[in-house]
Amino acid sequence: MHENFLAKASLGIFFLSSGIAMLSLQASGQTPEQVRLAFRHIRDDRIKDNGSDAAEWLYSNREQLKDQLLDELYRTDRQGRDAILFAVFHVKDYQPDQKFINMVVARLGEQDKYVGNSDLGVYAHWQAWKFIDKHYAAFKPSLLANLKKTDDMLTIWATAWMLQRKGDLQGELANFTPEMWKRIGLNLNNDDKSYNASQAVRFYLIVGKASVPALEEVMKLGDKQARSLAAATLDAMNGKRAAYGYLGSELAITQEVFGKGKHEPEWLGDEIGNQLNR
């Protein structure tokens, strides 16, 4: 979907529907009327394709429209916000200010709850992490502050993954509060939420031995599923390959923020297969 979006954006032809209007794409000269219509159509108006068409046009003209995009960002609706964020994330040499950083971090926990992946053909909630990676020093204080209050397990795991990627995770573990560890442990329960148990186990495996006290607490207080997953995670930390196989057969444990299974050990597939065959 993302590749198709970029391919369409490069064609140079844009249909901006306002009933009968068809406007030409000109990267070197955008009229005020074109900009006004694009900002109107990226909003959630339930008219087929005009939001994605407008998002493509704004993306194609993002360098020339940077200031107008940033101005509109703080007054549009959620769908418009995602279209603008996606464009701004790809503006060359853009340096985010604190207001922009605050919006991006606050948006992380939404995932695709309000704006789905197919609504605009853009993925603001995943592209945000690539932008954060590029501007990590500016985002780090806000990410750490958000980590202390968010209930979104994907955000917690992805933040830990990013801290590990930058070599900062172990140095920040002392700032992880008991309340935070408790919130993470609740995600191992059988709660009918998609992927949150997988994300929690990935978090524990990234953190490593510092997770042991929290996992032992889950063993005491969690439900049947939580106790089983906590026990297997503890065994995995102790090097038991069968435990990794069990976790891999039940959960998605090899996902990374920028891909899947890049550092997956060669033996994991066999261990997962052994568990499934049982």
N, C-alpha and C positions, 0 to 999 in steps of 0.2 A: 504493500500500500504506500509506504513512504517513498520507495523507488519510483512508483508510478506517479506520485505527486510531483517529484522533482523532474521527471521526464516531461510531464504535461507543462510544468512551469517554464520549460526551456523552449517550447514550441514557438513562442512569440505571438500567439493569438489568444485573445481573451474575450469571452462572451459574458458581459455583465448584465444580467437580466433585471430590468425594472418594468417588466411588461413587454416593451418593444425595443429597448435600447440595446445597441451593440456597439461597443467602444473598441478602438484599436489600441493595442499595447505599444507604447513608445517609452522605452526605458530612459530616454534622454529628455522627456518633457511630459509630465503628468499635469493635467488640468485640474483646477480646484474641484470641478464637477466630478471628474473621475475619482478623486480621492474621497469626496463626500459620499458618493454612491458606494464605493468599496467599503468604507467604514460602516455604512448602513447595512450592507448585505452580509457582512461577517457576523452580524448579530443573529441570534436564534429566532428566525422568522418562519421556519417550517416550509420554506419554498425550496423545492428540490434543486440542488446543485449551485444555487447562487452564492451560498456561503463559501463553498469550496472554490468556486471560480474567483470570488473576490479575494480569498486567502492566497490563491496562486498569484494573482496580480500584485498584491501587496508584497509577497515574497520576492517576486521578480524585480520589483522597484524599491526594495528595502533600503538600499544605500542612499538613494536620493530622498526617501521619505522618512529617514530615521527620526528626526525631531517630531514630525507629525505623528508617527507611530507611537512614540513614547508619550506624547500628550494625550492621545486617544486611549491609550492603555488603561488609564486610571478612571475612565468614565464609561467604558463599554460594558457589555454583559460578559458572562463567563465564556461563551463561545467566541466572542470577539477577542477577549483577552488571550485565549489560547492561540488564535490565529496570529495575533500581534506578537505574542511571546515567541512563537516559532520563527517568525521573520526576524525579530530583533536578535534572537540567539545566533543568527547567521550573519549579522552585520559585521563587516570586517573592522577589527580593532575597537569595537565598542567596549568601553569600560563601565561596568554597572555602578550606579550610586546606591546608597543605603536603601532608598525608597524602593528601587527595583529589586534589590536583594531581598528585602522583606516580603515583597509580593511573591517572588519565586519560591521562597522557603515556605510561606503560608500555603501556597498552592500544592506543594508536594503531597500532603496527606489526602488530597481529593482523589488522587490517581485518575481514573476515568469515570468517576461516579456521576459527574454532571455533564462532562463533554466526552463522548465516547471516541474510540479510535477512528471510527468510520464517519463521524459527523463532518469532519473537515478534511480528512485525509492527512492530518498532521498529528504528531505525537508529542505534544508539549511536555507531558509529564515524564517522558523518557529523555527527550532532548535536553530537559533542564539539567539532568545529571552530567551530560557532556559539557554543558556550559559551566556548571559548577566546577567540574574538573579543570577546565581552562582557567577559571578565576578562583581557584580554591582558597587562596589566602584571604581574599575579600569575603568569601562566604563562610569560612570556618567558624567565626564567633557566632554567627546566626544559626548555623547548623547545630552547634553544641547547645545553644540556648533552647532550640526547638526540641532537641533530643530529650530534654528533661521534662517536657510536657506533652509530646505527641503520643497518641494511642495507635497510630498507624504503623503496623509492623513492617510494611515494606519500607517506609521512611527510616525506621530504626535500623533495619538491616542494611539498607543502602548507605546510610550515614556511616555505620561501622565499616562497611566495605570501602568507602571512600577514605576514611581515616586510616585504614590499613594500607590502602594503595599509596597514601602519602607518607607513611611511616609514623603516623601520629597516634595510632590507636592505643598502644600500650601505655603511652604517657598520659592519656586522657581517662583511663579506666577508673582512677581514683575519684573522678568527678561523677561517675555513674551512681545515682542515688538508689537507696533501697526500694523506693517507690517505682523507679524505672525498671529494676530487675523484676519486681512483682508483676508489672504490666506486661513485660516480655513473657514471663512464665505462663500467664493466662492464655496466651496464644497457642499453647500446646493442647489446651482442652478441646474436646469435641464440641465446637461451637457453630458448625455449618458455615464458616467463613472460608472463602477460597484462598488457598496458598499461604495463609498466615502462619500455620504450623511449620510449613517448609521454610518460610522466611525466618522464623524463630530459631529453628535448628541451624540454619546457615549462620545466623548471628552467633550462636553459642560456639560453633565450630571455628569461626573466624577469631573470636575472643580467646578460645582455648581454655587453659586450666583456671583462669580467673572466673569462669562460668560455673565451676564445680559447686560452690556453696549455693548458688541460685538453683541449680539443677537438683541438688539434694533436697532443697525446700519444696520443689515441685513434686518430688517423690513422696513427700509427706501430705501435700495438700491438693494435688491435682486429681483430675478424674482418671479413669482407667487408661484412656488414650494418652493423656499427659504423662502418666507414670511410665508407660511403656516407651514412649519416645524419649523421655528424660533418661531412663535406664540405658537405652541404646546409644544415646548421645554420649553418656559417660563412658560406656564401653568403647565407643569409637575414639574418644580422646585418649584412651589407654592403648590404642593401636589395634583393636580387634577388627579385622576386616569383615567378619560376618556381621558386625554391628553396622558398619557402613552399608553393607549389602541390604540389611533390613531397612535402614533409613531410606536408601535409594529406591527400594521397592514400594515404599509407602508414600514418599514425598519427592519433591523436586529439589534436590540438595546441591546440584552442580551449577545452578543458574548464577550468573554474575551480572552486575549492572550493565556491563558492556559486552554481553555475550553469554554463551552457555558452555560450560564444561571445558574451558580453555586449559584448566589445570587439573582435569580429571585424571586420576591414576589409571594405568592400563588395566589393572586387575579389577576395577570397580564393576565393570560390565558383567564379568563372570560371577562376582559375588551377588549382584542383583539377580542375575539369572538363577543362581542356586536358591535364593530365597523365593523367587516366583515359582520354581519347580516344586517347592515344598507344599 
